[in-house]
Amino acid sequence: MNREGTPPELFRPGAEDLRRIDAEVAEISEIQRRIRERHPDLKCPDRAAHQYQIAGSKVVLRVASELPEGFARVGLFVPGAEHFGVGRISTGLGMPHVETMPDFLGLRASFVTAAGRQVDFIALSNPALPGDDRRAGMHFLRATADAAGPDPIGPSPLAPGQRLMRESLIKSRGIAKAERMLALIAQQSERTASPGTAYQSYWTGVVEISGTLGKFTLVPLTSANCLRAMHPGERYLTRDWARRQSSGDIAFGLYWISYLDERRTSLEDFTQPWSETHKRSVGHLIFPRTDVTTNDARLWAALAAEMGTNPGNWVCDPRDSVREPSTEFGLLRKLAYERSTRGRDALALDAYRTALQTGRIGDELAAELTRRVERKRHLRHLDQAPKSSLVLLSQIRS
């Protein structure tokens, strides 16, 4: 354990570390297969998590003119720069489901640097995780696969899906840890269950900037503390986001939270939120005002669903000399995302790099996105909310 005020030793994995941690995530492809087989609305391979897309669109990153020490010229962080990218809002589970079901929300924003490297901000709607060790995430994904099917994983402990999830977690983690994890999931998913909007705060995992570890948080620039209606409907988050983006920009402040010490910013207990009293502004992330019914908007939404993404897509220093995450948990997430991306045949960076550099989707990429969406429509595969997603998918045309 690190003493207070002492910077943690940065993790620099060797070949044995890569083999060891890759073995911990080897089940990802099997999890994808089981979810697909058990859920009637999944007809082709899809994500192991964050499968259901609430929104996807072009985004803009505006970097602050003044940055914390060590930030300048690291990846995207050129003072005052503006970058085009693609953003995605999602639920957490690896299957389509109504939005009233307890779950986490995810936010992802992807860009490319001047050198052509992809950089991904991947964040959750909770500052902490429901498991206290790095294997907990895999146990949760396994439990999701074990509980997948037509019976929802509802809030009641008597719901069929909930019983299957509990049984799976007990098998993986033992009774005490499983019950604590389920309690934390219920507590933390309240951030999604109570508000009537996905426009809320998000937190990334730990990343490195010039030898310093830290997290980013994305904070709404305007108040959105509306409570969910008593009968909100099965797509209330999607409808609310579309309404907001059709009427104006949806903007977040981007802040850096640097590591302080194990007590205030723990790298060992993932259930503990980090202290944020020292956070520093580093820019703004904006989902620009968009008419979501236009063909261009639908293509950007399709790109958000079909492209590859990974928390390991990161630049740590001005020379881009660090190619692996700086914590064991970060490496586990990178390797898990790689397996999930391969398993669903996601678009490679070469297919969409120009779109992120220019903010425009060219004819070749548009044709490929349309082909992919039409294939899912033909198979009746759902990657958005039940029912309404088929309408959205069928509307994309070349």
N, C-alpha and C positions, 0 to 999 in steps of 0.2 A: 504494500500500500504506500502511496506517496504521502510524505509529510506535508502539512499545510505550507503553501507558498513554494513548494518544490515542483518544478515542471516535470511532467511524466516523461519517462523514456519512450521515445518514438519507436513504434513497431516497424521493423524492416524485415519482412518475411523472406525466408529462403525457400529452396525447393521442397524441403521436408514440411515446412509450414503450409505451403500451397497444397501438397498432397493430403496432409492431415485435415485441413479445413475443408478442402473440396470433398473429402469423404463424408463430412458432416452434412453436406447439402446434396449428396448424391440422390436422395429420395425425391427431389423436386420433380423430375420427369414422371415418376410414378404417381406423385400427388396430382399433377396435371391430368394424367390419364384417368385416375379414379374419380376426380371431380367431373370430368367430361362424361364418363360412363354412368355416373349416378344422377346427374342433373339432366332432366329431359330437354331443357332449352339450350344445351351446349352440344353443337353438332361437329365442331372441329376444335383442335387444340387451342387453348387460350392461356391467359396468365394463371399462375398459381395463387396470386393475390392481386387486389386492385383491378379485378376483371371488369367491373361495371363502371362505365364512364358517365359521369354527370355532365361534364362539359369539356370541350376541347377547342382551342382557337389559337390564332396568332397571339403572341405576347411581345412586350417590349421591356427590356431591362435598361434603366437609366442609372448609370454609375455615379455616385456622389463625387463632387469635385475635390473634397477632402476625405482622405481615407485613413484608417488606423495604420500604425507603423507596420511595415512588411507587406502591405496589400498592393501598393502601386506596381503595375505591370505584371501582376500574377494572373494569368489566364484572362478572364473578362475584365478584370479590375484595372482598367485604364481610366484615370480621373476624368469625369465628365463625358465618358463614352456612352453611346446608345447602341444596343444590340437587338436585332429581331430574333425571335425564337418561336417555339410552340409550347403551349401550356395545356395542362390536363388536370381536371378535378375528378376524383373517383371515390368510390366506397372502398372498404378494406378487404372484404371477403372475395374469394376467387370464384364467384358465381353471381348471376343476375338475381336481384331480389328487390322487394318493395323498399322504399326509402324510410319507412317507419320502423324497420327492423333495426335494433341496436347494432352499431358498427362504428368503425373509425372512418374518417375521411382522409384522403391523400391529395397532395398537390405536387405536381411535377412541372418544372420549367426547364426546357432544353435549348441550348445555344451552341454556336461554334465560335472558337477564337479566331483571331486573324491568321493563325497558322493552320486552321482547319480542324482543330481538335474539338470534339463534343464535350460540353460541360453540362451536367445535369444537377439541378437542385431538386431533391426528393424529400418531401416533408409530410408529417402526419399532423392531424388535428389535436394532438395531445403532446405535452412536453415530456412525457415519460412513457415507458413500455410496460405491459402487464406482466412481463417475466423478468426475473432478477439475474439471468445469465444469458449468454449468447445463444444457447441451444433452445431457449424458450420459443423463439420465433419459429423454428422448424417444428417444434411440438404443436404450436398453434396451427400451422399450415396443415400438418398431418390430421389434427382434430377436425379442421374444416373439411378436408377430404372425407374423413370418416362420417361426418354428419351431412354431407352433401346429398341432395335429392329433392323431391317435390315437397317434402315437409320442411317448413322454414326453421331456421335456428332462431326461435322467438325469445322474447324476454322471460317467459315463464320457465322455471326449471322443469316443468312437466311436459313442455313441448318436445315432440319426438327428436327433432334435430338437436335441441339443447341437451337432452339425455345422452345422445350419441357423442356429442362433443365432450361432455363431462367424463364419460367412460374412457374416451380416447386419451384425455389429459391425465386421468388417474393412471392409466397404463404406462404413459410416457414419464410422468413426473412423480407419481405417488400421490396419496390422498391429500396430504397437507399442502404440498405445493400446487396441486391441481385446484383445490378449493380457493387458495389465495389468489391464483391466477384468474379464476372465474370471477371472484369478487372484484379484482382490479379491472377486468374487462368491463364488467357492469358499471363500475364507477367511472371509468375513463370514457366509455361510449356515451355517457350522459352529455358530453360536450356536443355530440351529434344529435342526440335525442331531444334535447331541450330547445336549441335555437331553431328558428324557422328558415335558416339559410346556411349555405356552405361558405359564405363570406365571413370567415372567422380566422383566428390565428393558427399558424402552422409552424412546426419545428423540424429542422433537418436532423440527420445523424451527425456524428462527430467527423470533422474533416480537418485537414492541415493547411495552414497558410504560412509559408516561410518559417517552418519549424515550430509554429504555435498551433495547438489544437483548439478547436472551438466548434460551435454550432451556429446556424443561422435561424432566425425566426422571422416569419412574414406576418405583419400586423396590419389589419385593415386601416385605411386612412380615414374612413368615415365610420360613424357608429352604426352597427348593424345588430343591436341587441334585441331583435324581435323574437318573441317566443313562438314556438310552433303552435298552430291552431289545434283545437281538440280533434278535428277530423281533417287532417291536412291533405289527404290523398296520397296515392302510392308514389307519385313523382314530384312531390312538393319542392325538393331541393333543386331538381332540374328546372322546374318552372320558374322558381325564384331567381336562379342564376340567369336564365335566358331573359327574364324581364329586366333584371339589373343591367345586363350587358347591352340590351337593345336600347336602353335609355341613357347610358353613359359609360365612361370608363370604370372598370373595377380595379382599384389600385391598392397595392400593399406597400408598406414601408419594409425594407430589407435591412435587418440588423445582425451584427456579429456579436456573439457571446463567447468570449475567450475563456479557456480553462483557467481556474483559480487554484483550487485544491480539492481534495477528495471529499471534504465535508460539504462544500458549496456547489461543486460541479463534478459529481462523481462519474468516474469512468468504469466503476466496478458494479454499482447497483443501478440497473437500468430502470428501476421503478421510481427513482427519485428525480423530480424535475430539477433542472439547473437554476441557480440564482441568476436573475437577469438585471440586477441593479446597475451593472457596469456595461450593459450592451451599448454598441456604437452603431450609428446609422452608416450604411455603406451604399444605399441606393433605393430605387423604387422598382417594383415589378408591376406591370400594368397589362391587364386584359382589355384592349381598346374597345370602345363602343362598336358593336357589330350587329348587323341584321342577321340573326342566326338562320333565317330562311333562305339566304342567298346560296348559290352554288359554290362560291368561293369559301363562304363560312363552313359549308358542309365538307369541302375538301380539307380544310385545316382540321376540322374535327376528326375526319378519317385519318389524317396523318398522325394526330395525337394518339389514336388508337393503334395504328399499325406500325409505327416506328419502334426501333429498339431504344432502350434507356437503361441506365445503370448508375447506382450511387458511386461506383468506381470511376465514372467519367468525370475526372477532376484534375485540375492543375494545381500543384502544391507550391511551386516556386517559379521565379521568372524564367529559369532555364528548362522548366518542365522535366526535372531530373528524377522525380519520384513517381513511379508508375504503379505502385500498389498502395492500398489504404494503410493508414498509420496506426490502426488498432486491429485486433483479431476479429472483433465484431464487424468492423467495416469490411474486412476481407471476406468474412462469411457472407455478408450481404452482396458484395460484388459477385462472388462465385454463384450464389443462388440466383441472382438476376441473370447472369450469363446462361445458366441452364434453362431458366424459364423463357428467355428470349429465343434460344435455339428451339425449344419445344413448341413455340407457336409460330415459327418462321417469320419473325419480325423483319421489317425493312432494315437493310444495312445502311450505314451512314452515307455511303456513296450515292444512294438513291435520293437523299433529301438534303445533303449538305448545302447545295446551291439555294434551296428554298429558305434555309435558315440564314444564309449569308445575305440574301436579297429581300426577304420578306415576300416572295412571290413563288407560287407553285406553277412550274412549267408544264407544258403539254404532256411530256413523257411521264412525269410523276403523277399528274392528274389521271392519265389513262391507267396507270398501275393501281392507284388508289381506288378508282372506279371498279376495276376488275376484281380487286379483293373484296370490296363492299358488296358487289353483285353476287359474288360466290357465296358470301355469308347469307345474303338475302335468299338465294336459291336454296341453300341448305336449311333455312329458317333458324340460323344460329343467332343467339342474342348476346350482344356485348354491351347493351344498355339496359334500361329498366324493362321489365316484362311488358308486352303489348305494344307500347308506344315506340320501342326501338325499331320494330320492323317498318314502321312508317318512315322514320328518319332514314334508315338504310336504303329504302327503295327510292328515296328522292334524289340520291346522288347520281348524276348522269354526266357523261363526258361532254 
